[in-house]
Amino acid sequence: MEIERDQVCILIPTLNEAPTIAGLIHAFHSLGYPHVMVMDGNSTDGTQDLAREAGAAVHVQTGKGKGNAVIEAADLIDLPYALMLDGDGTYRPEDAEKMLEPLFTGYDHVIGDRLAYPDSGAFTGLNLFGNKVINFFFKIAHGHDLHDILSGYRAFTLPSLREMNLQEAGFEIETEMAVQSVKCDHRVAVVPVRYLPRPGTPTKLNPLQDGFRITSAIYRLAKVNNPLFYFGLIGIGISTVGGVLALYVLFEWLNGIEHLPLTVLTVLLIVVGFEIFMFGVISDMLLSFHREVMREIQRLQPPKKPE
């Protein structure tokens, strides 16, 4: 199906991307995409002026962080499709067409898989390892393998973008998008894209700090998307501590030493851990029932009449 380029908003969140932003905007214009929106996080290096001179519509976000840029942009976009990418020159405008093609064939959300074709030097060894670990953890926590949940190259239909209840302010926004897509039962396509080394702007990511924040977000967001995993992990952890204490108490008892207070604590830990685990099981059953009801409601809704 032919891509209608004038129906696509190219969304570029920026923060001090002066070396690359103008060339990126010109590249999209030359490819036939007339609508480029820059959501700027109060850059101090002239990014905003360069983007305006290159022909983009520039909006200055009110909140801080990439997540707030995306959340605010969702209310401003008035075209049926959106293609989002970072302004640092690590993604190729030439990959836009294959990113958008799935949207025009019925998909809701497209993720550009950077891990498929990264250029030499695009990832450090630590970053590549961290990405693989995070993607594996997401697969376990949310039950879907989306290959590269941290990719900043995304395409959406406008209804699917607005259906996501996005709240993360910072770099966790990509993780939240992946979680919300699974939660909303969106049709998600994963497209291999080239990932280039940063051409001049310093990275804003701290591998260890942001990696911990992203992993925490994956676990925290599992509370409403996969409660069995969220509460089950807590319950198993508490019960495991109780089990270890039980072995110690039993060993001491066999040697004639009694630890009554520790015995009571051991029993409490095991019981509480089991109850939290069962709460996860019940929550998971309720969530499955809710999803089934929502699917049935959608199935019974009459088709929309063409305008």
Short mmCIF file of the C-alpha atoms (twelve columns), coordinates in Angstrom:
data_MODEL
# 
_entry.id   MODEL 
# 
loop_
_atom_site.group_PDB 
_atom_site.id 
_atom_site.type_symbol 
_atom_site.label_atom_id 
_atom_site.label_alt_id 
_atom_site.label_comp_id 
_atom_site.label_asym_id 
_atom_site.label_seq_id 
_atom_site.Cartn_x 
_atom_site.Cartn_y 
_atom_site.Cartn_z 
_atom_site.pdbx_PDB_model_num 
ATOM 1   C CA . MET A 1   0.000   0.000   0.000  1 
ATOM 2   C CA . GLU A 2   1.357   3.419   -0.936 1 
ATOM 3   C CA . ILE A 3   2.426   5.632   1.960  1 
ATOM 4   C CA . GLU A 4   0.672   9.006   2.093  1 
ATOM 5   C CA . ARG A 5   3.561   11.166  3.237  1 
ATOM 6   C CA . ASP A 6   1.432   14.268  3.755  1 
ATOM 7   C CA . GLN A 7   -0.564  12.309  6.373  1 
ATOM 8   C CA . VAL A 8   2.525   11.677  8.512  1 
ATOM 9   C CA . CYS A 9   3.889   13.884  11.284 1 
ATOM 10  C CA . ILE A 10  7.630   13.445  11.792 1 
ATOM 11  C CA . LEU A 11  8.111   13.954  15.540 1 
ATOM 12  C CA . ILE A 12  11.630  14.769  16.753 1 
ATOM 13  C CA . PRO A 13  12.188  15.332  20.500 1 
ATOM 14  C CA . THR A 14  15.358  17.392  20.958 1 
ATOM 15  C CA . LEU A 15  17.701  18.720  23.607 1 
ATOM 16  C CA . ASN A 16  20.854  20.438  22.359 1 
ATOM 17  C CA . GLU A 17  21.004  18.729  18.942 1 
ATOM 18  C CA . ALA A 18  22.430  21.684  16.953 1 
ATOM 19  C CA . PRO A 19  25.010  19.633  14.993 1 
ATOM 20  C CA . THR A 20  22.392  17.294  13.494 1 
ATOM 21  C CA . ILE A 21  18.887  18.748  13.611 1 
ATOM 22  C CA . ALA A 22  18.910  20.856  10.431 1 
ATOM 23  C CA . GLY A 23  20.322  18.058  8.281  1 
ATOM 24  C CA . LEU A 24  17.754  15.633  9.675  1 
ATOM 25  C CA . ILE A 25  14.849  17.950  8.850  1 
ATOM 26  C CA . HIS A 26  16.176  18.631  5.335  1 
ATOM 27  C CA . ALA A 27  16.519  14.881  4.772  1 
ATOM 28  C CA . PHE A 28  12.862  14.261  5.600  1 
ATOM 29  C CA . HIS A 29  11.731  17.144  3.417  1 
ATOM 30  C CA . SER A 30  13.771  15.775  0.522  1 
ATOM 31  C CA . LEU A 31  12.081  12.394  1.007  1 
ATOM 32  C CA . GLY A 32  8.662   14.025  0.639  1 
ATOM 33  C CA . TYR A 33  7.581   14.424  4.269  1 
ATOM 34  C CA . PRO A 34  6.335   18.022  4.604  1 
ATOM 35  C CA . HIS A 35  5.249   17.919  8.260  1 
ATOM 36  C CA . VAL A 36  8.116   17.885  10.752 1 
ATOM 37  C CA . MET A 37  7.454   18.731  14.413 1 
ATOM 38  C CA . VAL A 38  10.315  19.408  16.816 1 
ATOM 39  C CA . MET A 39  9.513   19.168  20.529 1 
ATOM 40  C CA . ASP A 40  12.422  20.923  22.184 1 
ATOM 41  C CA . GLY A 41  13.371  20.548  25.832 1 
ATOM 42  C CA . ASN A 42  14.700  24.117  26.213 1 
ATOM 43  C CA . SER A 43  17.948  23.692  24.275 1 
ATOM 44  C CA . THR A 44  20.710  26.217  24.862 1 
ATOM 45  C CA . ASP A 45  22.768  25.621  21.709 1 
ATOM 46  C CA . GLY A 46  20.451  27.143  19.078 1 
ATOM 47  C CA . THR A 47  18.616  23.931  18.203 1 
ATOM 48  C CA . GLN A 48  15.266  25.724  18.075 1 
ATOM 49  C CA . ASP A 49  16.423  28.412  15.634 1 
ATOM 50  C CA . LEU A 50  18.147  25.885  13.385 1 
ATOM 51  C CA . ALA A 51  15.012  23.718  13.317 1 
ATOM 52  C CA . ARG A 52  12.781  26.673  12.392 1 
ATOM 53  C CA . GLU A 53  15.171  27.777  9.649  1 
ATOM 54  C CA . ALA A 54  15.117  24.232  8.270  1 
ATOM 55  C CA . GLY A 55  11.317  24.382  8.005  1 
ATOM 56  C CA . ALA A 56  10.104  22.472  11.066 1 
ATOM 57  C CA . ALA A 57  7.277   23.460  13.390 1 
ATOM 58  C CA . VAL A 58  9.023   23.974  16.731 1 
ATOM 59  C CA . HIS A 59  7.290   23.630  20.099 1 
ATOM 60  C CA . VAL A 60  9.028   24.148  23.437 1 
ATOM 61  C CA . GLN A 61  7.858   21.602  25.980 1 
ATOM 62  C CA . THR A 62  6.740   22.761  29.402 1 
ATOM 63  C CA . GLY A 63  8.021   19.741  31.337 1 
ATOM 64  C CA . LYS A 64  11.491  18.236  31.420 1 
ATOM 65  C CA . GLY A 65  12.538  14.965  29.836 1 
ATOM 66  C CA . LYS A 66  11.894  13.035  26.652 1 
ATOM 67  C CA . GLY A 67  8.761   11.444  28.075 1 
ATOM 68  C CA . ASN A 68  7.122   14.805  28.643 1 
ATOM 69  C CA . ALA A 69  8.035   15.811  25.087 1 
ATOM 70  C CA . VAL A 70  6.163   12.800  23.689 1 
ATOM 71  C CA . ILE A 71  3.191   13.248  26.029 1 
ATOM 72  C CA . GLU A 72  2.794   16.920  25.083 1 
ATOM 73  C CA . ALA A 73  3.284   16.188  21.373 1 
ATOM 74  C CA . ALA A 74  0.461   13.623  21.408 1 
ATOM 75  C CA . ASP A 75  -2.009  16.450  22.048 1 
ATOM 76  C CA . LEU A 76  -0.525  18.642  19.301 1 
ATOM 77  C CA . ILE A 77  -0.331  16.152  16.441 1 
ATOM 78  C CA . ASP A 78  -3.323  16.485  14.103 1 
ATOM 79  C CA . LEU A 79  -2.340  13.985  11.406 1 
ATOM 80  C CA . PRO A 80  -3.393  10.317  11.376 1 
ATOM 81  C CA . TYR A 81  0.164   8.923   11.558 1 
ATOM 82  C CA . ALA A 82  3.295   9.828   13.508 1 
ATOM 83  C CA . LEU A 83  6.917   8.782   13.061 1 
ATOM 84  C CA . MET A 84  9.141   9.496   16.060 1 
ATOM 85  C CA . LEU A 85  12.936  9.494   16.142 1 
ATOM 86  C CA . ASP A 86  15.737  11.097  18.107 1 
ATOM 87  C CA . GLY A 87  17.368  14.245  16.785 1 
ATOM 88  C CA . ASP A 88  20.948  13.074  17.326 1 
ATOM 89  C CA . GLY A 89  21.501  11.564  13.877 1 
ATOM 90  C CA . THR A 90  21.618  7.932   14.996 1 
ATOM 91  C CA . TYR A 91  18.550  6.948   12.944 1 
ATOM 92  C CA . ARG A 92  18.328  7.103   9.154  1 
ATOM 93  C CA . PRO A 93  15.475  9.051   7.514  1 
ATOM 94  C CA . GLU A 94  15.806  6.565   4.648  1 
ATOM 95  C CA . ASP A 95  14.311  3.904   6.946  1 
ATOM 96  C CA . ALA A 96  11.116  5.942   7.385  1 
ATOM 97  C CA . GLU A 97  9.237   4.220   4.578  1 
ATOM 98  C CA . LYS A 98  9.673   0.709   5.931  1 
ATOM 99  C CA . MET A 99  8.816   2.003   9.413  1 
ATOM 100 C CA . LEU A 100 5.535   3.447   8.152  1 
ATOM 101 C CA . GLU A 101 4.465   0.654   5.786  1 
ATOM 102 C CA . PRO A 102 2.980   -1.557  8.549  1 
ATOM 103 C CA . LEU A 103 0.719   1.302   9.711  1 
ATOM 104 C CA . PHE A 104 -0.844  1.498   6.275  1 
ATOM 105 C CA . THR A 105 -1.561  -2.242  6.374  1 
ATOM 106 C CA . GLY A 106 -3.389  -2.284  9.717  1 
ATOM 107 C CA . TYR A 107 -0.720  -2.202  12.435 1 
ATOM 108 C CA . ASP A 108 -0.991  0.261   15.330 1 
ATOM 109 C CA . HIS A 109 2.610   0.594   16.485 1 
ATOM 110 C CA . VAL A 110 5.975   -0.032  14.821 1 
ATOM 111 C CA . ILE A 111 9.311   -0.428  16.615 1 
ATOM 112 C CA . GLY A 112 12.597  0.038   14.782 1 
ATOM 113 C CA . ASP A 113 14.916  -2.768  15.870 1 
ATOM 114 C CA . ARG A 114 18.366  -1.171  16.322 1 
ATOM 115 C CA . LEU A 115 19.916  -4.418  17.490 1 
ATOM 116 C CA . ALA A 116 19.442  -5.998  14.056 1 
ATOM 117 C CA . TYR A 117 21.903  -3.795  12.112 1 
ATOM 118 C CA . PRO A 118 23.977  -1.612  14.454 1 
ATOM 119 C CA . ASP A 119 26.958  0.066   12.805 1 
ATOM 120 C CA . SER A 120 30.383  -0.505  14.280 1 
ATOM 121 C CA . GLY A 121 30.778  1.823   17.257 1 
ATOM 122 C CA . ALA A 122 27.048  2.515   17.614 1 
ATOM 123 C CA . PHE A 123 26.925  0.508   20.851 1 
ATOM 124 C CA . THR A 124 29.535  -0.025  23.519 1 
ATOM 125 C CA . GLY A 125 29.846  -3.571  24.784 1 
ATOM 126 C CA . LEU A 126 28.126  -2.564  28.028 1 
ATOM 127 C CA . ASN A 127 25.227  -0.882  26.214 1 
ATOM 128 C CA . LEU A 128 24.660  -3.837  23.905 1 
ATOM 129 C CA . PHE A 129 24.710  -6.300  26.804 1 
ATOM 130 C CA . GLY A 130 22.383  -4.069  28.851 1 
ATOM 131 C CA . ASN A 131 19.894  -3.784  25.977 1 
ATOM 132 C CA . LYS A 132 19.746  -7.558  25.589 1 
ATOM 133 C CA . VAL A 133 19.235  -8.083  29.323 1 
ATOM 134 C CA . ILE A 134 16.469  -5.454  29.477 1 
ATOM 135 C CA . ASN A 135 14.678  -6.933  26.465 1 
ATOM 136 C CA . PHE A 136 14.871  -10.414 28.000 1 
ATOM 137 C CA . PHE A 137 13.494  -9.094  31.301 1 
ATOM 138 C CA . PHE A 138 10.648  -7.372  29.439 1 
ATOM 139 C CA . LYS A 139 9.825   -10.614 27.645 1 
ATOM 140 C CA . ILE A 140 9.572   -12.453 30.981 1 
ATOM 141 C CA . ALA A 141 7.653   -9.670  32.753 1 
ATOM 142 C CA . HIS A 142 5.154   -8.836  29.999 1 
ATOM 143 C CA . GLY A 143 5.015   -11.980 27.898 1 
ATOM 144 C CA . HIS A 144 5.938   -10.396 24.548 1 
ATOM 145 C CA . ASP A 145 9.203   -10.346 22.646 1 
ATOM 146 C CA . LEU A 146 9.428   -6.905  21.012 1 
ATOM 147 C CA . HIS A 147 13.168  -7.267  20.239 1 
ATOM 148 C CA . ASP A 148 14.188  -3.685  21.067 1 
ATOM 149 C CA . ILE A 149 11.894  -1.953  23.550 1 
ATOM 150 C CA . LEU A 150 14.382  0.912   24.073 1 
ATOM 151 C CA . SER A 151 14.416  1.963   20.427 1 
ATOM 152 C CA . GLY A 152 13.711  5.633   19.831 1 
ATOM 153 C CA . TYR A 153 12.549  4.975   16.258 1 
ATOM 154 C CA . ARG A 154 8.785   4.469   16.480 1 
ATOM 155 C CA . ALA A 155 5.727   4.844   14.287 1 
ATOM 156 C CA . PHE A 156 2.113   5.066   15.481 1 
ATOM 157 C CA . THR A 157 -1.373  5.677   14.341 1 
ATOM 158 C CA . LEU A 158 -2.672  8.737   16.169 1 
ATOM 159 C CA . PRO A 159 -5.506  6.803   17.913 1 
ATOM 160 C CA . SER A 160 -3.045  4.220   19.269 1 
ATOM 161 C CA . LEU A 161 -0.654  6.936   20.490 1 
ATOM 162 C CA . ARG A 162 -3.458  8.696   22.351 1 
ATOM 163 C CA . GLU A 163 -4.837  5.450   23.714 1 
ATOM 164 C CA . MET A 164 -1.611  4.859   25.628 1 
ATOM 165 C CA . ASN A 165 -1.791  6.287   29.125 1 
ATOM 166 C CA . LEU A 166 1.765   7.652   29.043 1 
ATOM 167 C CA . GLN A 167 3.098   9.130   32.269 1 
ATOM 168 C CA . GLU A 168 6.854   8.527   32.352 1 
ATOM 169 C CA . ALA A 169 8.752   11.823  32.092 1 
ATOM 170 C CA . GLY A 170 12.219  10.635  31.115 1 
ATOM 171 C CA . PHE A 171 13.985  7.975   29.071 1 
ATOM 172 C CA . GLU A 172 11.633  5.317   30.459 1 
ATOM 173 C CA . ILE A 173 9.066   6.543   27.932 1 
ATOM 174 C CA . GLU A 174 10.022  3.905   25.330 1 
ATOM 175 C CA . THR A 175 9.588   1.180   27.930 1 
ATOM 176 C CA . GLU A 176 6.174   2.557   28.880 1 
ATOM 177 C CA . MET A 177 5.153   2.678   25.210 1 
ATOM 178 C CA . ALA A 178 5.990   -1.003  24.860 1 
ATOM 179 C CA . VAL A 179 4.063   -1.864  28.040 1 
ATOM 180 C CA . GLN A 180 1.028   0.208   27.046 1 
ATOM 181 C CA . SER A 181 0.972   -1.336  23.563 1 
ATOM 182 C CA . VAL A 182 0.825   -4.788  25.125 1 
ATOM 183 C CA . LYS A 183 -1.800  -3.652  27.635 1 
ATOM 184 C CA . CYS A 184 -3.974  -2.050  24.928 1 
ATOM 185 C CA . ASP A 185 -3.599  -5.119  22.695 1 
ATOM 186 C CA . HIS A 186 -2.147  -3.062  19.848 1 
ATOM 187 C CA . ARG A 187 -0.870  -4.756  16.728 1 
ATOM 188 C CA . VAL A 188 2.880   -4.186  16.969 1 
ATOM 189 C CA . ALA A 189 5.339   -4.694  14.118 1 
ATOM 190 C CA . VAL A 190 9.105   -4.851  14.606 1 
ATOM 191 C CA . VAL A 191 11.188  -3.571  11.686 1 
ATOM 192 C CA . PRO A 192 14.997  -3.917  11.466 1 
ATOM 193 C CA . VAL A 193 16.701  -0.527  11.052 1 
ATOM 194 C CA . ARG A 194 20.290  0.648   10.912 1 
ATOM 195 C CA . TYR A 195 21.641  2.330   14.007 1 
ATOM 196 C CA . LEU A 196 24.499  4.784   13.516 1 
ATOM 197 C CA . PRO A 197 27.199  6.082   15.874 1 
ATOM 198 C CA . ARG A 198 26.449  9.502   17.340 1 
ATOM 199 C CA . PRO A 199 27.969  12.054  14.943 1 
ATOM 200 C CA . GLY A 200 28.934  14.731  17.447 1 
ATOM 201 C CA . THR A 201 26.503  15.295  20.298 1 
ATOM 202 C CA . PRO A 202 27.304  13.683  23.666 1 
ATOM 203 C CA . THR A 203 24.986  10.966  24.921 1 
ATOM 204 C CA . LYS A 204 22.470  11.942  27.578 1 
ATOM 205 C CA . LEU A 205 22.182  8.395   28.906 1 
ATOM 206 C CA . ASN A 206 23.989  7.028   31.945 1 
ATOM 207 C CA . PRO A 207 24.201  3.276   31.241 1 
ATOM 208 C CA . LEU A 208 24.065  2.136   34.866 1 
ATOM 209 C CA . GLN A 209 21.711  4.739   36.339 1 
ATOM 210 C CA . ASP A 210 19.271  4.804   33.421 1 
ATOM 211 C CA . GLY A 211 19.520  1.046   33.009 1 
ATOM 212 C CA . PHE A 212 18.397  0.621   36.614 1 
ATOM 213 C CA . ARG A 213 15.555  3.122   36.126 1 
ATOM 214 C CA . ILE A 214 14.364  1.355   32.975 1 
ATOM 215 C CA . THR A 215 14.516  -2.082  34.608 1 
ATOM 216 C CA . SER A 216 12.598  -0.700  37.602 1 
ATOM 217 C CA . ALA A 217 9.980   0.722   35.225 1 
ATOM 218 C CA . ILE A 218 9.539   -2.662  33.516 1 
ATOM 219 C CA . TYR A 219 8.917   -4.298  36.897 1 
ATOM 220 C CA . ARG A 220 6.751   -1.476  38.267 1 
ATOM 221 C CA . LEU A 221 4.539   -1.361  35.160 1 
ATOM 222 C CA . ALA A 222 4.016   -5.130  35.366 1 
ATOM 223 C CA . LYS A 223 1.755   -4.459  38.369 1 
ATOM 224 C CA . VAL A 224 -1.205  -3.726  36.081 1 
ATOM 225 C CA . ASN A 225 -0.105  -5.688  33.026 1 
ATOM 226 C CA . ASN A 226 1.160   -8.921  34.593 1 
ATOM 227 C CA . PRO A 227 0.226   -8.960  38.306 1 
ATOM 228 C CA . LEU A 228 1.213   -12.609 38.693 1 
ATOM 229 C CA . PHE A 229 4.803   -11.700 37.826 1 
ATOM 230 C CA . TYR A 230 4.802   -8.523  39.951 1 
ATOM 231 C CA . PHE A 231 3.241   -9.928  43.132 1 
ATOM 232 C CA . GLY A 232 4.542   -13.446 42.535 1 
ATOM 233 C CA . LEU A 233 8.133   -12.234 42.594 1 
ATOM 234 C CA . ILE A 234 7.546   -10.395 45.876 1 
ATOM 235 C CA . GLY A 235 5.770   -13.389 47.409 1 
ATOM 236 C CA . ILE A 236 8.418   -15.873 46.317 1 
ATOM 237 C CA . GLY A 237 11.152  -13.579 47.613 1 
ATOM 238 C CA . ILE A 238 9.560   -13.244 51.074 1 
ATOM 239 C CA . SER A 239 8.793   -16.968 51.271 1 
ATOM 240 C CA . THR A 240 12.353  -17.789 50.237 1 
ATOM 241 C CA . VAL A 241 13.720  -15.690 53.096 1 
ATOM 242 C CA . GLY A 242 11.314  -17.512 55.413 1 
ATOM 243 C CA . GLY A 243 12.457  -20.860 54.035 1 
ATOM 244 C CA . VAL A 244 16.127  -20.058 54.627 1 
ATOM 245 C CA . LEU A 245 15.333  -19.005 58.204 1 
ATOM 246 C CA . ALA A 246 13.306  -22.218 58.638 1 
ATOM 247 C CA . LEU A 247 16.357  -24.308 57.710 1 
ATOM 248 C CA . TYR A 248 18.449  -22.384 60.230 1 
ATOM 249 C CA . VAL A 249 15.830  -22.776 62.980 1 
ATOM 250 C CA . LEU A 250 15.508  -26.491 62.230 1 
ATOM 251 C CA . PHE A 251 19.285  -26.966 62.292 1 
ATOM 252 C CA . GLU A 252 19.551  -25.178 65.634 1 
ATOM 253 C CA . TRP A 253 16.607  -27.144 67.049 1 
ATOM 254 C CA . LEU A 254 18.278  -30.432 66.104 1 
ATOM 255 C CA . ASN A 255 21.296  -29.236 68.094 1 
ATOM 256 C CA . GLY A 256 19.120  -28.514 71.113 1 
ATOM 257 C CA . ILE A 257 18.828  -24.755 70.679 1 
ATOM 258 C CA . GLU A 258 15.368  -23.197 70.445 1 
ATOM 259 C CA . HIS A 259 14.660  -19.804 68.794 1 
ATOM 260 C CA . LEU A 260 11.009  -19.143 69.539 1 
ATOM 261 C CA . PRO A 261 10.852  -15.520 68.285 1 
ATOM 262 C CA . LEU A 262 12.751  -16.468 65.126 1 
ATOM 263 C CA . THR A 263 10.418  -19.425 64.617 1 
ATOM 264 C CA . VAL A 264 7.388   -17.116 64.763 1 
ATOM 265 C CA . LEU A 265 9.056   -14.720 62.291 1 
ATOM 266 C CA . THR A 266 9.834   -17.638 59.962 1 
ATOM 267 C CA . VAL A 267 6.215   -18.792 59.920 1 
ATOM 268 C CA . LEU A 268 4.986   -15.232 59.324 1 
ATOM 269 C CA . LEU A 269 7.352   -14.723 56.393 1 
ATOM 270 C CA . ILE A 270 6.311   -17.969 54.729 1 
ATOM 271 C CA . VAL A 271 2.586   -17.290 55.242 1 
ATOM 272 C CA . VAL A 272 2.770   -13.655 54.113 1 
ATOM 273 C CA . GLY A 273 4.850   -14.592 51.069 1 
ATOM 274 C CA . PHE A 274 2.335   -17.281 50.102 1 
ATOM 275 C CA . GLU A 275 -0.581  -14.862 50.544 1 
ATOM 276 C CA . ILE A 276 1.084   -12.211 48.347 1 
ATOM 277 C CA . PHE A 277 1.754   -14.854 45.701 1 
ATOM 278 C CA . MET A 278 -1.905  -15.964 45.786 1 
ATOM 279 C CA . PHE A 279 -2.966  -12.312 45.529 1 
ATOM 280 C CA . GLY A 280 -0.970  -12.209 42.290 1 
ATOM 281 C CA . VAL A 281 -2.730  -15.335 41.034 1 
ATOM 282 C CA . ILE A 282 -6.166  -13.876 41.799 1 
ATOM 283 C CA . SER A 283 -5.240  -10.514 40.233 1 
ATOM 284 C CA . ASP A 284 -4.051  -12.295 37.106 1 
ATOM 285 C CA . MET A 285 -7.351  -14.171 36.848 1 
ATOM 286 C CA . LEU A 286 -9.302  -10.919 37.221 1 
ATOM 287 C CA . LEU A 287 -7.147  -9.223  34.583 1 
ATOM 288 C CA . SER A 288 -7.703  -12.097 32.152 1 
ATOM 289 C CA . PHE A 289 -11.449 -11.884 32.765 1 
ATOM 290 C CA . HIS A 290 -11.383 -8.097  32.229 1 
ATOM 291 C CA . ARG A 291 -9.531  -8.458  28.929 1 
ATOM 292 C CA . GLU A 292 -11.964 -11.105 27.756 1 
ATOM 293 C CA . VAL A 293 -14.924 -8.855  28.609 1 
ATOM 294 C CA . MET A 294 -13.348 -5.884  26.792 1 
ATOM 295 C CA . ARG A 295 -12.715 -8.024  23.686 1 
ATOM 296 C CA . GLU A 296 -16.330 -9.183  23.749 1 
ATOM 297 C CA . ILE A 297 -17.590 -5.589  24.107 1 
ATOM 298 C CA . GLN A 298 -15.458 -4.509  21.151 1 
ATOM 299 C CA . ARG A 299 -16.723 -7.446  19.098 1 
ATOM 300 C CA . LEU A 300 -20.349 -6.539  19.808 1 
ATOM 301 C CA . GLN A 301 -19.950 -2.858  18.971 1 
ATOM 302 C CA . PRO A 302 -21.544 -1.919  15.630 1 
ATOM 303 C CA . PRO A 303 -19.085 -0.925  12.887 1 
ATOM 304 C CA . LYS A 304 -18.478 2.784   12.507 1 
ATOM 305 C CA . LYS A 305 -20.294 4.404   9.646  1 
ATOM 306 C CA . PRO A 306 -18.071 6.156   7.121  1 
ATOM 307 C CA . GLU A 307 -18.178 9.934   7.384  1 
# 
